[in-house]
Structure formats: structure tokens, C-alpha cells
Amino acid sequence: MKDKTVVLGVTGSIAAYKAADLCSKLVQQSVSVRVVMTDSASKLVTPATFLAISRNPVITTLWELPEWQPKHIALSDEADLLLIAPCTANFIGKLASGIADDALSTLAVSYSGPTIIAPAMNPKMWSHPAVKRNVETLLGQGVILVGPDRGRVACGEDGTGRMADVQDIIETCRKTLGQSPATQK
Ligand SMILES: Cc1cc2nc3c(=O)[nH]c(=O)nc-3n(C[C@H](O)[C@H](O)[C@H](O)COP(=O)(O)O)c2cc1C
């Protein structure tokens, strides 16, 4: 994965704190990590955490335009992989519908390379028919799913909804980048 550029999308799940560890482990493997956070994610973990760990600016809004080229478009061109971890039920729905109403969803819609999502949510949310349908849509679009795992979720319930282990997510990134034509870059 050395010298690859991974856009790490962080959405508003309580598992967002685990994305800091994921970011750190990717950086340790010489991956260039560019973090894009939703508003909800920024309420759970501060962008400064990801700035410090990734050593790159963190994008939290579409509307900071210091340069002529919007950052989300520049990043969608640079990325070898879009990894959304954790990925909320809401964001799964947005991805499945092509909604582009914030920096991360707009980047996702302007990006055509490999995409991995690591859903994290309450088990009742994960088993909701609308979420299941949206996940099927994403799988049909070629999006790669890692997890969610079974176990105890933050609200204390047992069931399927925990974000996959960081190591499993990294392994999925390694495999995906190994197969991707982007490795020829
Ligand atoms: C403390 C807290 C924890 C949350 N955890 C989750 C979660 O694990 N998964 C999820 O899908 N939504 C979770 N939510 C709800 C989302 O934050 C909410 O649906 C939000 O609109 C998601 O926005 P985003 O997808 O743009 O990040 C949580 C909300 C709060 C207040």
C-alpha cells in the first residue's frame, strides 16, 4: 500500500473514534491518508485528531475554497481508494441514492475508483429493510463491504452492527489496492 492515496471518509457513528486508529495504522504503512469528515462525525471526534494523525488537512465542508479547484474534486482525482469507516446508515442511504449534499458525499459521487465501506450501527438499524436494500444497491455498484461484525455495540445491545476490526479493514484495503488498476499509477 506504500505511497497510495486513501481518502478516509469518517461519518457520524460512535465508532468514529476507531477511525483515528485506522488512520494511524495506514499512515504507519506509508499510505497518504486524506480525511474527509461529515458534520456528525466532527461532533463525535475532532478534525484536529485526524489532522495530527494523517499530517494532512482535513476536509469538513464544501465551502472552504482557498484555491480555484474545489478540494473534493481534486481529492477524487488523487485517490487510489475511497474508504468510508465508519459508515452510518444515513451515509449508506446517501451513497445508494447518489445524494451529494456535503463534502464526503459529493466526493463519493465524483469518484469512480474502488470504494470500501465499513458500516457501524445499532443492530436494529442494520436489519432495517431500507438499509438492507441500500446495501444491496451498493454491492451491485461494486462497492466492497467489510463487516459489520457481531458483538456488543455501544448502546449495550448484542447483534450485528459493530464496525469491522481495524486490521480486517486494512487487509481489505491491501487486497483491493493490489487488484486495482490504480496500482499501475
Ligand atoms: C452519539 C451518537 C452515536 C451515533 N452512532 C451511530 C452509529 O453508530 N451508526 C449510525 O448509523 N448512526 C449513528 N448515529 C446517528 C447519526 O449520527 C445520524 O444518523 C447522522 O445523521 C449521520 O450523519 P452522517 O451520515 O452525515 O455522518 C449516532 C448519533 C449519535 C448522537
The ligand as a Gaussian input file, in Angstrom:
#p B3LYP/6-31G(d) Opt

LIG

0 1
 C      -23.776000       9.591000      19.999000
 C      -24.303000       9.176000      18.649000
 C      -23.866000       7.988000      18.101000
 C      -24.348000       7.575000      16.832000
 N      -23.892000       6.405000      16.316000
 C      -24.373000       5.997000      15.122000
 C      -23.910000       4.776000      14.553000
 O      -23.080000       4.057000      15.114000
 N      -24.370000       4.432000      13.324000
 C      -25.290000       5.187000      12.644000
 O      -25.675000       4.806000      11.539000
 N      -25.749000       6.342000      13.175000
 C      -25.307000       6.777000      14.375000
 N      -25.754000       7.950000      14.903000
 C      -26.719000       8.750000      14.136000
 C      -26.011000       9.551000      13.052000
 O      -25.031000      10.418000      13.630000
 C      -27.048000      10.356000      12.249000
 O      -27.873000       9.456000      11.519000
 C      -26.409000      11.353000      11.330000
 O      -27.418000      11.991000      10.569000
 C      -25.379000      10.721000      10.398000
 O      -24.853000      11.701000       9.546000
 P      -23.671000      11.367000       8.526000
 O      -24.046000      10.102000       7.842000
 O      -23.685000      12.544000       7.610000
 O      -22.409000      11.298000       9.305000
 C      -25.294000       8.383000      16.149000
 C      -25.718000       9.569000      16.729000
 C      -25.250000       9.957000      17.960000
 C      -25.756000      11.247000      18.567000

